[in-house]
Amino acid sequence: MRHRLCSTAVTFLLFAHPAAAAIELVEFGVICEITTDGQREAPLTESGVINSIDQSRAFDVYTTGVPAHLGLSFGLRILLPEGETSRGTRMTVTHPPLGKRRVTTESWSAPLAPGAPALNLFTFEKEYEMVQGTWTFAVIDDQGKHFEQSFEVLPPGSVPQVQTACFDPVPLS
């Protein structure tokens, strides 16, 4: 079934599974800069690790357009509603080939606690990661795929609202 977010002209697909937990997409977009508080192993990613971040960090811009810029993060916040259970939840990101191995799919465990929103991002930390094209985040667990959300990675400076929020100098008064 298709859902339309009121603030954007973007749609995402929700694949319903009768026995599946109702994992929900809360929001998605771009974060200008994150602070990491550690790392954990993620062997199915190009780097082999993912950063631990503050799960309450707000998105700076709600958009699916992402300029390729070092330090920029994009992704989504998901929620497992109270009373639901989900096992083996994974975030899988498909993207154009990157790195020496030309990786096109990366995946990591995305544990969910009922009622606690979970933030899952990709951060451009290395030049070779900033590959333009469609990047799709999918939420998958032991019941199958719940939904996916696509982003379009574009040339630096090509998304005005991100440019303004993240890179334009703040005027001095």
C-alpha positions in Angstrom: 0.0 0.0 0.0 1.3 3.5 -0.7 1.4 6.3 1.9 2.1 9.9 1.2 3.9 12.1 3.8 2.1 15.4 4.1 5.2 17.6 4.1 6.8 16.0 1.0 5.9 14.7 -2.3 7.7 11.4 -1.5 6.1 8.0 -1.2 7.3 4.9 0.3 6.1 1.3 0.2 4.8 -0.5 3.2 4.9 -4.2 2.8 2.4 -5.6 5.3 2.8 -9.0 6.9 -0.1 -10.2 8.9 2.1 -11.8 11.6 4.7 -9.1 11.5 5.3 -6.5 14.1 4.1 -3.1 12.9 7.5 -1.4 12.6 6.7 2.2 11.7 8.6 4.9 9.8 8.6 7.9 12.1 10.6 10.3 9.9 13.5 10.6 7.5 16.0 13.2 6.3 19.4 14.7 6.7 21.5 15.5 9.7 24.2 18.1 9.2 26.7 16.8 11.8 26.6 13.9 14.3 28.7 13.2 17.3 29.6 9.5 17.8 29.8 7.8 21.1 31.5 4.7 20.0 31.3 2.0 17.4 30.0 -1.5 17.1 30.9 -4.3 14.7 28.9 -4.5 11.5 30.6 -7.1 9.3 28.1 -6.7 6.4 29.2 -3.1 5.8 32.1 -1.8 3.7 33.9 -0.5 6.8 33.0 -3.4 9.1 31.7 -1.1 11.8 28.9 1.4 12.4 28.9 4.4 14.7 26.9 4.6 17.9 25.0 7.9 18.1 22.5 9.7 20.2 19.1 8.2 19.2 17.3 11.4 20.1 19.3 13.5 17.6 16.8 15.5 15.5 16.9 15.7 11.7 18.0 19.1 10.4 16.2 18.8 7.1 13.3 16.5 6.1 14.2 15.6 2.5 15.1 12.7 0.3 17.6 14.8 -1.6 21.1 14.4 -0.2 24.1 16.3 -1.4 27.3 14.3 -1.5 29.3 16.1 1.3 31.7 14.7 3.9 30.2 14.6 7.3 26.6 14.7 6.2 24.3 11.9 7.5 21.0 10.7 6.1 18.5 8.0 7.1 15.4 7.3 9.1 13.9 6.9 12.5 11.8 3.9 13.1 9.5 2.7 15.9 8.3 -0.6 17.2 5.1 0.3 19.0 4.5 -0.6 22.6 3.3 -4.2 23.0 4.9 -5.4 19.7 7.8 -7.7 19.3 10.4 -8.0 16.6 13.4 -10.2 16.3 16.4 -10.0 14.1 15.6 -6.5 12.8 18.2 -5.3 10.2 18.7 -2.2 8.3 19.8 -2.9 4.7 21.1 -0.1 2.5 21.5 -0.6 -1.3 23.4 2.0 -3.2 25.6 2.4 -6.3 28.9 0.5 -6.2 31.4 2.0 -3.8 34.8 1.2 -2.3 37.5 -1.1 -3.6 35.1 -4.1 -3.5 32.4 -2.1 -5.4 29.9 -2.9 -2.6 26.2 -2.2 -3.4 24.5 -3.5 -0.3 25.4 -2.9 3.4 23.5 -4.3 6.3 23.6 -4.1 10.1 21.5 -5.2 13.1 19.0 -2.6 14.2 17.7 -3.8 17.6 14.3 -2.3 18.5 12.7 -1.8 21.9 9.0 -1.3 22.0 8.1 2.4 22.2 11.7 3.6 21.8 12.4 5.3 18.4 15.6 4.1 16.7 17.7 6.3 14.4 19.6 4.6 11.6 21.9 6.7 9.4 24.6 6.5 6.8 27.3 9.2 7.2 29.7 10.2 4.5 33.0 9.7 6.3 35.2 8.9 3.3 35.4 10.4 -0.2 34.7 7.0 -1.9 31.4 6.7 -0.1 29.9 9.8 -1.7 28.4 8.0 -4.7 25.6 9.8 -6.5 22.4 7.9 -7.3 19.6 6.1 -5.5 20.2 4.9 -2.0 17.5 2.7 -0.4 17.1 1.9 3.3 15.0 -1.2 4.0 13.8 -2.5 7.4 13.8 -6.3 7.5 13.2 -8.7 10.3 12.4 -12.4 10.7 8.9 -11.7 9.2 10.3 -10.1 6.1 10.6 -6.6 4.7 8.5 -4.0 6.5 9.2 -1.0 4.3 11.9 0.9 2.4 12.7 4.5 1.9 14.8 5.9 -0.9 17.1 8.9 -1.1 18.8 10.5 -4.1 22.4 11.4 -3.5 23.2 14.4 -5.7 26.2 16.7 -6.4 27.4 18.9 -3.5 25.5 22.1 -3.1 22.5 20.9 -5.2 19.9 20.7 -2.4 19.2 24.3 -1.4 17.5 23.5 1.9 20.4 21.3 3.0 22.9 23.9 1.8 21.2 26.6 3.9 20.8 24.4 7.1 24.2 22.8 7.0 26.7 24.9 5.1 25.7 28.5 4.7 27.3 30.8 7.2 25.1 32.1 9.9 24.7 35.9 9.5 26.2 37.9 12.4 24.0 40.5 14.0 
